[in-house]
Amino acid sequence: MGVAPSSIPLADEEDRFTSGNYYTILGVAETATPDEVKVAYRRLALQYHPDRNHGDEQKATDRFAML
């Protein structure tokens, strides 16, 4: 059920967030459908939300702001 994330391999976390390319940050191909982008965004938003990263709030806040 739902749309599967793109099969594009994710880069190293630090490289991914410093690339400046939103498709790379989200881990989807530039040809991704709007639904694939939405799923990838929501997955990362949950992963990096500051409320879910106790003890590492600053890094999570920085990553979350990049989304």
PDB file of N, CA, C and O in Angstrom:
ATOM      1  N   MET A   1       0.843  -1.176   0.000  1.00  0.00           N
ATOM      2  CA  MET A   1       0.000   0.000   0.000  1.00  0.00           C
ATOM      3  C   MET A   1       0.886   1.234   0.000  1.00  0.00           C
ATOM      4  O   MET A   1       1.927   1.236   0.657  1.00  0.00           O
ATOM      5  N   GLY A   2       0.509   2.269  -0.706  1.00  0.00           N
ATOM      6  CA  GLY A   2       1.283   3.499  -0.749  1.00  0.00           C
ATOM      7  C   GLY A   2       2.333   3.447  -1.841  1.00  0.00           C
ATOM      8  O   GLY A   2       2.408   2.487  -2.608  1.00  0.00           O
ATOM      9  N   VAL A   3       3.133   4.479  -1.899  1.00  0.00           N
ATOM     10  CA  VAL A   3       4.153   4.587  -2.925  1.00  0.00           C
ATOM     11  C   VAL A   3       5.492   4.240  -2.312  1.00  0.00           C
ATOM     12  O   VAL A   3       5.853   4.775  -1.263  1.00  0.00           O
ATOM     13  N   ALA A   4       6.227   3.357  -2.950  1.00  0.00           N
ATOM     14  CA  ALA A   4       7.537   2.947  -2.452  1.00  0.00           C
ATOM     15  C   ALA A   4       8.544   4.054  -2.729  1.00  0.00           C
ATOM     16  O   ALA A   4       8.463   4.725  -3.757  1.00  0.00           O
ATOM     17  N   PRO A   5       9.495   4.249  -1.814  1.00  0.00           N
ATOM     18  CA  PRO A   5      10.544   5.247  -2.050  1.00  0.00           C
ATOM     19  C   PRO A   5      11.366   4.863  -3.278  1.00  0.00           C
ATOM     20  O   PRO A   5      11.419   3.691  -3.651  1.00  0.00           O
ATOM     21  N   SER A   6      11.988   5.821  -3.885  1.00  0.00           N
ATOM     22  CA  SER A   6      12.802   5.581  -5.066  1.00  0.00           C
ATOM     23  C   SER A   6      13.939   4.622  -4.735  1.00  0.00           C
ATOM     24  O   SER A   6      14.376   4.542  -3.587  1.00  0.00           O
ATOM     25  N   SER A   7      14.409   3.908  -5.727  1.00  0.00           N
ATOM     26  CA  SER A   7      15.494   2.967  -5.517  1.00  0.00           C
ATOM     27  C   SER A   7      16.859   3.629  -5.656  1.00  0.00           C
ATOM     28  O   SER A   7      17.878   2.938  -5.671  1.00  0.00           O
ATOM     29  N   ILE A   8      16.896   4.934  -5.757  1.00  0.00           N
ATOM     30  CA  ILE A   8      18.163   5.652  -5.843  1.00  0.00           C
ATOM     31  C   ILE A   8      18.885   5.495  -4.511  1.00  0.00           C
ATOM     32  O   ILE A   8      18.309   5.798  -3.466  1.00  0.00           O
ATOM     33  N   PRO A   9      20.147   5.023  -4.521  1.00  0.00           N
ATOM     34  CA  PRO A   9      20.851   4.842  -3.248  1.00  0.00           C
ATOM     35  C   PRO A   9      21.097   6.181  -2.565  1.00  0.00           C
ATOM     36  O   PRO A   9      21.392   7.180  -3.220  1.00  0.00           O
ATOM     37  N   LEU A  10      20.973   6.189  -1.260  1.00  0.00           N
ATOM     38  CA  LEU A  10      21.190   7.411  -0.497  1.00  0.00           C
ATOM     39  C   LEU A  10      22.676   7.638  -0.308  1.00  0.00           C
ATOM     40  O   LEU A  10      23.428   6.706  -0.023  1.00  0.00           O
ATOM     41  N   ALA A  11      23.090   8.876  -0.469  1.00  0.00           N
ATOM     42  CA  ALA A  11      24.484   9.235  -0.247  1.00  0.00           C
ATOM     43  C   ALA A  11      24.747   9.274   1.249  1.00  0.00           C
ATOM     44  O   ALA A  11      23.821   9.198   2.057  1.00  0.00           O
ATOM     45  N   ASP A  12      25.997   9.391   1.603  1.00  0.00           N
ATOM     46  CA  ASP A  12      26.375   9.592   2.989  1.00  0.00           C
ATOM     47  C   ASP A  12      25.533  10.737   3.551  1.00  0.00           C
ATOM     48  O   ASP A  12      25.297  11.724   2.855  1.00  0.00           O
ATOM     49  N   GLU A  13      25.083  10.621   4.782  1.00  0.00           N
ATOM     50  CA  GLU A  13      24.153  11.603   5.365  1.00  0.00           C
ATOM     51  C   GLU A  13      24.689  13.026   5.265  1.00  0.00           C
ATOM     52  O   GLU A  13      23.953  13.942   4.897  1.00  0.00           O
ATOM     53  N   GLU A  14      25.955  13.216   5.588  1.00  0.00           N
ATOM     54  CA  GLU A  14      26.525  14.567   5.550  1.00  0.00           C
ATOM     55  C   GLU A  14      26.566  15.103   4.126  1.00  0.00           C
ATOM     56  O   GLU A  14      26.231  16.265   3.895  1.00  0.00           O
ATOM     57  N   ASP A  15      26.969  14.275   3.169  1.00  0.00           N
ATOM     58  CA  ASP A  15      27.002  14.695   1.763  1.00  0.00           C
ATOM     59  C   ASP A  15      25.602  15.032   1.275  1.00  0.00           C
ATOM     60  O   ASP A  15      25.401  15.993   0.533  1.00  0.00           O
ATOM     61  N   ARG A  16      24.642  14.225   1.702  1.00  0.00           N
ATOM     62  CA  ARG A  16      23.266  14.417   1.250  1.00  0.00           C
ATOM     63  C   ARG A  16      22.739  15.791   1.654  1.00  0.00           C
ATOM     64  O   ARG A  16      22.107  16.475   0.850  1.00  0.00           O
ATOM     65  N   PHE A  17      22.995  16.192   2.885  1.00  0.00           N
ATOM     66  CA  PHE A  17      22.448  17.453   3.374  1.00  0.00           C
ATOM     67  C   PHE A  17      23.262  18.672   2.953  1.00  0.00           C
ATOM     68  O   PHE A  17      22.758  19.793   3.020  1.00  0.00           O
ATOM     69  N   THR A  18      24.482  18.486   2.529  1.00  0.00           N
ATOM     70  CA  THR A  18      25.282  19.629   2.099  1.00  0.00           C
ATOM     71  C   THR A  18      25.259  19.811   0.589  1.00  0.00           C
ATOM     72  O   THR A  18      25.860  20.750   0.067  1.00  0.00           O
ATOM     73  N   SER A  19      24.570  18.919  -0.116  1.00  0.00           N
ATOM     74  CA  SER A  19      24.562  18.982  -1.574  1.00  0.00           C
ATOM     75  C   SER A  19      23.807  20.198  -2.104  1.00  0.00           C
ATOM     76  O   SER A  19      24.152  20.731  -3.159  1.00  0.00           O
ATOM     77  N   GLY A  20      22.769  20.645  -1.370  1.00  0.00           N
ATOM     78  CA  GLY A  20      21.956  21.763  -1.839  1.00  0.00           C
ATOM     79  C   GLY A  20      20.907  21.351  -2.857  1.00  0.00           C
ATOM     80  O   GLY A  20      20.099  22.178  -3.280  1.00  0.00           O
ATOM     81  N   ASN A  21      20.906  20.094  -3.252  1.00  0.00           N
ATOM     82  CA  ASN A  21      19.939  19.579  -4.213  1.00  0.00           C
ATOM     83  C   ASN A  21      18.835  18.883  -3.425  1.00  0.00           C
ATOM     84  O   ASN A  21      19.091  17.895  -2.736  1.00  0.00           O
ATOM     85  N   TYR A  22      17.630  19.385  -3.523  1.00  0.00           N
ATOM     86  CA  TYR A  22      16.525  18.835  -2.726  1.00  0.00           C
ATOM     87  C   TYR A  22      16.225  17.378  -3.070  1.00  0.00           C
ATOM     88  O   TYR A  22      15.837  16.606  -2.194  1.00  0.00           O
ATOM     89  N   TYR A  23      16.396  17.003  -4.309  1.00  0.00           N
ATOM     90  CA  TYR A  23      16.168  15.602  -4.680  1.00  0.00           C
ATOM     91  C   TYR A  23      17.179  14.694  -3.980  1.00  0.00           C
ATOM     92  O   TYR A  23      16.828  13.611  -3.510  1.00  0.00           O
ATOM     93  N   THR A  24      18.427  15.136  -3.914  1.00  0.00           N
ATOM     94  CA  THR A  24      19.456  14.365  -3.227  1.00  0.00           C
ATOM     95  C   THR A  24      19.161  14.303  -1.737  1.00  0.00           C
ATOM     96  O   THR A  24      19.283  13.242  -1.124  1.00  0.00           O
ATOM     97  N   ILE A  25      18.780  15.415  -1.158  1.00  0.00           N
ATOM     98  CA  ILE A  25      18.447  15.451   0.271  1.00  0.00           C
ATOM     99  C   ILE A  25      17.327  14.459   0.568  1.00  0.00           C
ATOM    100  O   ILE A  25      17.392  13.721   1.552  1.00  0.00           O
ATOM    101  N   LEU A  26      16.316  14.443  -0.269  1.00  0.00           N
ATOM    102  CA  LEU A  26      15.183  13.542  -0.056  1.00  0.00           C
ATOM    103  C   LEU A  26      15.496  12.105  -0.462  1.00  0.00           C
ATOM    104  O   LEU A  26      14.783  11.185  -0.063  1.00  0.00           O
ATOM    105  N   GLY A  27      16.542  11.900  -1.243  1.00  0.00           N
ATOM    106  CA  GLY A  27      16.902  10.552  -1.670  1.00  0.00           C
ATOM    107  C   GLY A  27      16.027  10.015  -2.778  1.00  0.00           C
ATOM    108  O   GLY A  27      15.785   8.810  -2.851  1.00  0.00           O
ATOM    109  N   VAL A  28      15.548  10.899  -3.645  1.00  0.00           N
ATOM    110  CA  VAL A  28      14.719  10.476  -4.778  1.00  0.00           C
ATOM    111  C   VAL A  28      15.369  10.947  -6.077  1.00  0.00           C
ATOM    112  O   VAL A  28      16.197  11.857  -6.081  1.00  0.00           O
ATOM    113  N   ALA A  29      14.979  10.313  -7.170  1.00  0.00           N
ATOM    114  CA  ALA A  29      15.473  10.710  -8.487  1.00  0.00           C
ATOM    115  C   ALA A  29      14.823  12.030  -8.892  1.00  0.00           C
ATOM    116  O   ALA A  29      13.743  12.372  -8.410  1.00  0.00           O
ATOM    117  N   GLU A  30      15.479  12.760  -9.769  1.00  0.00           N
ATOM    118  CA  GLU A  30      14.914  14.020 -10.253  1.00  0.00           C
ATOM    119  C   GLU A  30      13.664  13.789 -11.089  1.00  0.00           C
ATOM    120  O   GLU A  30      12.919  14.727 -11.371  1.00  0.00           O
ATOM    121  N   THR A  31      13.438  12.557 -11.480  1.00  0.00           N
ATOM    122  CA  THR A  31      12.232  12.212 -12.231  1.00  0.00           C
ATOM    123  C   THR A  31      11.144  11.654 -11.309  1.00  0.00           C
ATOM    124  O   THR A  31      10.156  11.098 -11.787  1.00  0.00           O
ATOM    125  N   ALA A  32      11.319  11.799 -10.000  1.00  0.00           N
ATOM    126  CA  ALA A  32      10.357  11.263  -9.034  1.00  0.00           C
ATOM    127  C   ALA A  32       8.994  11.932  -9.197  1.00  0.00           C
ATOM    128  O   ALA A  32       8.892  13.108  -9.546  1.00  0.00           O
ATOM    129  N   THR A  33       7.972  11.159  -8.940  1.00  0.00           N
ATOM    130  CA  THR A  33       6.611  11.687  -9.007  1.00  0.00           C
ATOM    131  C   THR A  33       6.344  12.539  -7.768  1.00  0.00           C
ATOM    132  O   THR A  33       7.054  12.411  -6.770  1.00  0.00           O
ATOM    133  N   PRO A  34       5.344  13.396  -7.815  1.00  0.00           N
ATOM    134  CA  PRO A  34       4.996  14.176  -6.624  1.00  0.00           C
ATOM    135  C   PRO A  34       4.697  13.294  -5.406  1.00  0.00           C
ATOM    136  O   PRO A  34       5.017  13.666  -4.277  1.00  0.00           O
ATOM    137  N   ASP A  35       4.091  12.142  -5.631  1.00  0.00           N
ATOM    138  CA  ASP A  35       3.813  11.234  -4.517  1.00  0.00           C
ATOM    139  C   ASP A  35       5.097  10.673  -3.907  1.00  0.00           C
ATOM    140  O   ASP A  35       5.192  10.535  -2.687  1.00  0.00           O
ATOM    141  N   GLU A  36       6.080  10.350  -4.742  1.00  0.00           N
ATOM    142  CA  GLU A  36       7.369   9.860  -4.228  1.00  0.00           C
ATOM    143  C   GLU A  36       8.074  10.937  -3.424  1.00  0.00           C
ATOM    144  O   GLU A  36       8.659  10.651  -2.380  1.00  0.00           O
ATOM    145  N   VAL A  37       8.023  12.173  -3.900  1.00  0.00           N
ATOM    146  CA  VAL A  37       8.645  13.284  -3.175  1.00  0.00           C
ATOM    147  C   VAL A  37       7.952  13.479  -1.830  1.00  0.00           C
ATOM    148  O   VAL A  37       8.613  13.677  -0.811  1.00  0.00           O
ATOM    149  N   LYS A  38       6.634  13.423  -1.826  1.00  0.00           N
ATOM    150  CA  LYS A  38       5.866  13.602  -0.595  1.00  0.00           C
ATOM    151  C   LYS A  38       6.203  12.527   0.436  1.00  0.00           C
ATOM    152  O   LYS A  38       6.396  12.829   1.614  1.00  0.00           O
ATOM    153  N   VAL A  39       6.274  11.281  -0.006  1.00  0.00           N
ATOM    154  CA  VAL A  39       6.594  10.167   0.901  1.00  0.00           C
ATOM    155  C   VAL A  39       8.002  10.335   1.468  1.00  0.00           C
ATOM    156  O   VAL A  39       8.217  10.143   2.665  1.00  0.00           O
ATOM    157  N   ALA A  40       8.963  10.693   0.611  1.00  0.00           N
ATOM    158  CA  ALA A  40      10.347  10.870   1.055  1.00  0.00           C
ATOM    159  C   ALA A  40      10.450  12.022   2.054  1.00  0.00           C
ATOM    160  O   ALA A  40      11.146  11.911   3.063  1.00  0.00           O
ATOM    161  N   TYR A  41       9.756  13.129   1.772  1.00  0.00           N
ATOM    162  CA  TYR A  41       9.773  14.278   2.682  1.00  0.00           C
ATOM    163  C   TYR A  41       9.213  13.895   4.048  1.00  0.00           C
ATOM    164  O   TYR A  41       9.813  14.199   5.079  1.00  0.00           O
ATOM    165  N   ARG A  42       8.078  13.236   4.051  1.00  0.00           N
ATOM    166  CA  ARG A  42       7.447  12.867   5.322  1.00  0.00           C
ATOM    167  C   ARG A  42       8.313  11.894   6.112  1.00  0.00           C
ATOM    168  O   ARG A  42       8.393  11.983   7.337  1.00  0.00           O
ATOM    169  N   ARG A  43       8.964  10.964   5.411  1.00  0.00           N
ATOM    170  CA  ARG A  43       9.841  10.010   6.081  1.00  0.00           C
ATOM    171  C   ARG A  43      10.990  10.743   6.770  1.00  0.00           C
ATOM    172  O   ARG A  43      11.283  10.474   7.935  1.00  0.00           O
ATOM    173  N   LEU A  44      11.637  11.659   6.066  1.00  0.00           N
ATOM    174  CA  LEU A  44      12.747  12.398   6.655  1.00  0.00           C
ATOM    175  C   LEU A  44      12.272  13.380   7.724  1.00  0.00           C
ATOM    176  O   LEU A  44      12.964  13.590   8.720  1.00  0.00           O
ATOM    177  N   ALA A  45      11.112  13.976   7.528  1.00  0.00           N
ATOM    178  CA  ALA A  45      10.581  14.907   8.534  1.00  0.00           C
ATOM    179  C   ALA A  45      10.356  14.175   9.855  1.00  0.00           C
ATOM    180  O   ALA A  45      10.665  14.712  10.918  1.00  0.00           O
ATOM    181  N   LEU A  46       9.829  12.972   9.798  1.00  0.00           N
ATOM    182  CA  LEU A  46       9.645  12.193  11.021  1.00  0.00           C
ATOM    183  C   LEU A  46      10.986  11.783  11.617  1.00  0.00           C
ATOM    184  O   LEU A  46      11.159  11.801  12.836  1.00  0.00           O
ATOM    185  N   GLN A  47      11.928  11.416  10.766  1.00  0.00           N
ATOM    186  CA  GLN A  47      13.231  10.972  11.240  1.00  0.00           C
ATOM    187  C   GLN A  47      14.006  12.099  11.915  1.00  0.00           C
ATOM    188  O   GLN A  47      14.675  11.868  12.922  1.00  0.00           O
ATOM    189  N   TYR A  48      13.926  13.309  11.378  1.00  0.00           N
ATOM    190  CA  TYR A  48      14.734  14.415  11.883  1.00  0.00           C
ATOM    191  C   TYR A  48      13.961  15.436  12.713  1.00  0.00           C
ATOM    192  O   TYR A  48      14.511  16.480  13.062  1.00  0.00           O
ATOM    193  N   HIS A  49      12.724  15.164  13.029  1.00  0.00           N
ATOM    194  CA  HIS A  49      11.965  16.114  13.842  1.00  0.00           C
ATOM    195  C   HIS A  49      12.623  16.225  15.218  1.00  0.00           C
ATOM    196  O   HIS A  49      12.912  15.202  15.839  1.00  0.00           O
ATOM    197  N   PRO A  50      12.865  17.437  15.702  1.00  0.00           N
ATOM    198  CA  PRO A  50      13.536  17.623  17.000  1.00  0.00           C
ATOM    199  C   PRO A  50      12.842  16.917  18.168  1.00  0.00           C
ATOM    200  O   PRO A  50      13.513  16.484  19.105  1.00  0.00           O
ATOM    201  N   ASP A  51      11.533  16.795  18.130  1.00  0.00           N
ATOM    202  CA  ASP A  51      10.826  16.120  19.218  1.00  0.00           C
ATOM    203  C   ASP A  51      11.120  14.627  19.261  1.00  0.00           C
ATOM    204  O   ASP A  51      10.875  13.982  20.280  1.00  0.00           O
ATOM    205  N   ARG A  52      11.632  14.078  18.194  1.00  0.00           N
ATOM    206  CA  ARG A  52      11.938  12.641  18.143  1.00  0.00           C
ATOM    207  C   ARG A  52      13.421  12.366  18.334  1.00  0.00           C
ATOM    208  O   ARG A  52      13.832  11.206  18.280  1.00  0.00           O
ATOM    209  N   ASN A  53      14.219  13.366  18.549  1.00  0.00           N
ATOM    210  CA  ASN A  53      15.676  13.202  18.662  1.00  0.00           C
ATOM    211  C   ASN A  53      16.177  13.781  19.979  1.00  0.00           C
ATOM    212  O   ASN A  53      16.941  14.746  19.992  1.00  0.00           O
ATOM    213  N   HIS A  54      15.753  13.204  21.053  1.00  0.00           N
ATOM    214  CA  HIS A  54      16.185  13.676  22.371  1.00  0.00           C
ATOM    215  C   HIS A  54      17.683  13.432  22.531  1.00  0.00           C
ATOM    216  O   HIS A  54      18.190  12.356  22.213  1.00  0.00           O
ATOM    217  N   GLY A  55      18.367  14.433  23.022  1.00  0.00           N
ATOM    218  CA  GLY A  55      19.802  14.345  23.199  1.00  0.00           C
ATOM    219  C   GLY A  55      20.585  14.841  21.993  1.00  0.00           C
ATOM    220  O   GLY A  55      21.794  15.053  22.088  1.00  0.00           O
ATOM    221  N   ASP A  56      19.928  15.025  20.887  1.00  0.00           N
ATOM    222  CA  ASP A  56      20.597  15.503  19.678  1.00  0.00           C
ATOM    223  C   ASP A  56      19.695  16.510  18.972  1.00  0.00           C
ATOM    224  O   ASP A  56      19.593  16.526  17.746  1.00  0.00           O
ATOM    225  N   GLU A  57      19.047  17.348  19.773  1.00  0.00           N
ATOM    226  CA  GLU A  57      18.058  18.279  19.230  1.00  0.00           C
ATOM    227  C   GLU A  57      18.643  19.270  18.239  1.00  0.00           C
ATOM    228  O   GLU A  57      17.998  19.602  17.244  1.00  0.00           O
ATOM    229  N   GLN A  58      19.864  19.752  18.496  1.00  0.00           N
ATOM    230  CA  GLN A  58      20.440  20.780  17.617  1.00  0.00           C
ATOM    231  C   GLN A  58      20.696  20.236  16.213  1.00  0.00           C
ATOM    232  O   GLN A  58      20.348  20.878  15.221  1.00  0.00           O
ATOM    233  N   LYS A  59      21.300  19.061  16.132  1.00  0.00           N
ATOM    234  CA  LYS A  59      21.559  18.461  14.802  1.00  0.00           C
ATOM    235  C   LYS A  59      20.221  18.172  14.108  1.00  0.00           C
ATOM    236  O   LYS A  59      20.067  18.430  12.915  1.00  0.00           O
ATOM    237  N   ALA A  60      19.268  17.641  14.859  1.00  0.00           N
ATOM    238  CA  ALA A  60      17.968  17.326  14.273  1.00  0.00           C
ATOM    239  C   ALA A  60      17.275  18.597  13.797  1.00  0.00           C
ATOM    240  O   ALA A  60      16.653  18.601  12.735  1.00  0.00           O
ATOM    241  N   THR A  61      17.374  19.665  14.563  1.00  0.00           N
ATOM    242  CA  THR A  61      16.759  20.939  14.180  1.00  0.00           C
ATOM    243  C   THR A  61      17.397  21.468  12.894  1.00  0.00           C
ATOM    244  O   THR A  61      16.697  21.949  12.003  1.00  0.00           O
ATOM    245  N   ASP A  62      18.716  21.379  12.801  1.00  0.00           N
ATOM    246  CA  ASP A  62      19.411  21.825  11.600  1.00  0.00           C
ATOM    247  C   ASP A  62      18.990  21.020  10.378  1.00  0.00           C
ATOM    248  O   ASP A  62      18.729  21.582   9.314  1.00  0.00           O
ATOM    249  N   ARG A  63      18.927  19.705  10.537  1.00  0.00           N
ATOM    250  CA  ARG A  63      18.538  18.824   9.422  1.00  0.00           C
ATOM    251  C   ARG A  63      17.076  19.091   9.046  1.00  0.00           C
ATOM    252  O   ARG A  63      16.739  19.182   7.865  1.00  0.00           O
ATOM    253  N   PHE A  64      16.230  19.211  10.039  1.00  0.00           N
ATOM    254  CA  PHE A  64      14.802  19.432   9.806  1.00  0.00           C
ATOM    255  C   PHE A  64      14.585  20.747   9.042  1.00  0.00           C
ATOM    256  O   PHE A  64      13.720  20.825   8.169  1.00  0.00           O
ATOM    257  N   ALA A  65      15.362  21.759   9.369  1.00  0.00           N
ATOM    258  CA  ALA A  65      15.241  23.063   8.699  1.00  0.00           C
ATOM    259  C   ALA A  65      15.654  22.973   7.234  1.00  0.00           C
ATOM    260  O   ALA A  65      15.180  23.757   6.412  1.00  0.00           O
ATOM    261  N   MET A  66      16.534  22.024   6.894  1.00  0.00           N
ATOM    262  CA  MET A  66      16.971  21.860   5.500  1.00  0.00           C
ATOM    263  C   MET A  66      15.904  21.206   4.642  1.00  0.00           C
ATOM    264  O   MET A  66      15.937  21.307   3.415  1.00  0.00           O
ATOM    265  N   LEU A  67      14.963  20.538   5.282  1.00  0.00           N
ATOM    266  CA  LEU A  67      13.895  19.894   4.521  1.00  0.00           C
ATOM    267  C   LEU A  67      12.965  20.968   4.072  1.00  0.00           C
ATOM    268  O   LEU A  67      11.971  20.685   3.404  1.00  0.00           O
TER     269      LEU A  67
END
